[in-house]
Amino acid sequence: MTETARNLPLPTPGASPWLSPSATTYTLFCPPLDTSPCIARDFVATVLRALGLDALVDAAALCTSELVTNACVHAKGGGSVLWLAVEAWRVRVIVYDGDENPPVIRELTSDGWEEGGRGLYLVDALTEGHWGTAAALPNGGGLVHPDGKAVWFDLAAPN
């Protein structure tokens, strides 16, 4: 486990995207449309601004846009679901889609970046490595959506 400045544990990449019972959650369905990343980004930004978490808006909006874009481009099917969980010490965004294949970070080649493939590097940098994937979502000991995957990130709440 890694620690935040407040010595509160954060899961490492690859850990499950659990949601604390104390979290206030917001949910958005993202259909497989070109407009979904923009709508998801605006949704997260609006909620965070309304909660006075303006310092997190830019990073959260960009990371959200990247995850929803990946779901729209790579996960075929019925779209994705976004959960925004806000706690006193962190903000967590989870994007679930029906594709079981985990996201792949593309390597930088000698020719530079390929078309696309930079999004997860941005997520990793902006979240200081606090992101990951899981095959299913836990819910009170049971599993919700046992097929597909969840990709999530955490941002530490400002002091």
C-alpha positions in Angstrom: 0.0 0.0 0.0 1.1 3.5 -0.6 0.3 6.4 1.7 -1.1 9.9 1.1 0.2 13.0 2.9 -2.5 12.3 5.6 -1.2 8.7 6.1 -4.4 7.2 4.7 -3.9 4.1 2.7 -4.6 4.1 -1.0 -4.8 0.9 -3.1 -2.0 0.3 -5.5 -2.6 -0.1 -9.2 -4.2 -3.5 -9.8 -6.1 -3.5 -6.5 -9.9 -3.8 -6.6 -11.9 -0.6 -7.1 -13.8 -0.8 -3.8 -16.0 2.0 -2.7 -16.1 2.9 0.9 -19.6 2.8 2.6 -18.9 6.5 3.6 -18.4 7.6 0.0 -21.0 9.9 -1.6 -21.4 8.5 -5.1 -22.6 9.8 -8.4 -23.4 7.6 -11.4 -23.5 8.3 -15.1 -24.3 5.9 -18.0 -22.1 6.6 -21.0 -23.5 5.3 -24.2 -21.0 4.3 -27.0 -21.1 7.7 -28.7 -18.4 10.1 -29.7 -19.9 12.7 -27.2 -19.7 10.5 -24.1 -16.1 11.4 -23.1 -17.0 15.1 -23.2 -20.3 14.5 -21.2 -18.5 12.4 -18.6 -15.7 15.0 -18.3 -18.3 17.8 -17.8 -20.3 15.6 -15.3 -17.2 15.0 -13.1 -16.1 18.6 -13.3 -19.6 19.9 -12.4 -19.9 17.7 -9.4 -16.4 18.5 -8.1 -16.9 22.2 -8.5 -20.3 22.0 -6.7 -18.5 20.3 -3.8 -15.8 22.9 -3.7 -13.1 20.6 -5.0 -11.9 22.9 -7.7 -8.3 21.9 -7.3 -9.1 18.4 -8.5 -11.2 19.4 -11.5 -8.6 19.6 -14.2 -6.9 16.3 -13.4 -10.2 14.4 -12.7 -11.8 15.7 -15.9 -8.8 14.7 -18.1 -8.4 11.3 -16.5 -12.2 10.7 -16.8 -12.1 11.6 -20.4 -9.3 9.2 -21.1 -11.0 6.3 -19.4 -14.4 6.9 -21.1 -12.7 7.4 -24.4 -10.9 4.0 -24.0 -14.2 2.4 -23.1 -15.9 3.9 -26.2 -13.1 3.0 -28.6 -12.1 -0.5 -27.3 -15.1 -2.0 -25.5 -17.7 -3.0 -28.0 -21.2 -3.2 -26.8 -23.6 -1.2 -24.6 -21.4 1.6 -23.4 -19.9 2.1 -20.0 -20.9 3.2 -16.5 -19.0 5.9 -14.6 -19.1 6.1 -10.8 -17.7 9.1 -9.0 -17.1 8.5 -5.3 -16.2 11.4 -3.1 -14.8 11.0 0.4 -13.0 13.4 2.8 -9.6 12.1 1.8 -10.0 11.2 -1.9 -12.0 11.2 -5.1 -12.3 8.0 -7.0 -13.6 7.5 -10.5 -14.5 4.1 -11.8 -15.4 3.4 -15.5 -16.9 -0.1 -16.0 -17.4 -1.6 -19.5 -18.4 -5.0 -20.7 -15.0 -5.8 -22.3 -12.9 -8.2 -20.2 -9.6 -7.2 -21.8 -7.6 -4.9 -19.6 -6.3 -1.6 -21.1 -2.8 -1.7 -22.6 -0.2 1.0 -22.2 1.6 1.3 -25.5 5.3 1.7 -25.6 7.0 4.8 -26.9 8.8 3.8 -30.1 11.9 5.3 -31.6 9.5 7.1 -34.0 7.6 8.7 -31.1 4.1 8.0 -30.0 1.7 6.1 -32.1 -1.7 7.6 -32.9 -3.4 7.3 -29.5 -2.0 5.3 -26.6 -0.9 8.2 -24.4 -4.0 8.4 -22.3 -3.0 5.9 -19.6 0.4 7.6 -19.3 -1.5 10.8 -18.5 -3.7 9.0 -16.0 -0.7 7.5 -14.4 1.1 10.8 -14.1 -1.8 12.9 -12.9 -2.9 10.3 -10.3 0.7 9.6 -9.2 0.2 5.9 -10.0 -3.1 5.6 -8.1 -5.1 3.8 -10.7 -5.8 0.2 -11.7 -8.1 -2.3 -13.2 -10.3 -5.1 -11.8 -12.3 -7.8 -13.4 -15.4 -7.2 -11.4 -16.8 -4.7 -8.9 -17.2 -5.7 -5.3 -20.4 -4.8 -3.5 -20.9 -5.9 0.1 -19.0 -9.2 -0.3 -20.8 -10.0 -3.5 -19.9 -9.1 -7.1 -21.7 -6.6 -9.3 -21.0 -6.9 -13.0 -18.9 -10.1 -12.9 -18.1 -9.8 -16.6 -16.2 -7.0 -18.1 -13.7 -4.7 -16.3 -13.5 -1.6 -14.2 -10.7 0.9 -14.7 -10.3 3.4 -11.9 -8.2 6.2 -10.5 -7.9 8.1 -7.2 -7.0 11.7 -6.6 -6.1 12.7 -3.0 -8.5 15.4 -1.7 -6.8 18.8 -1.0 -5.9 19.4 2.6 
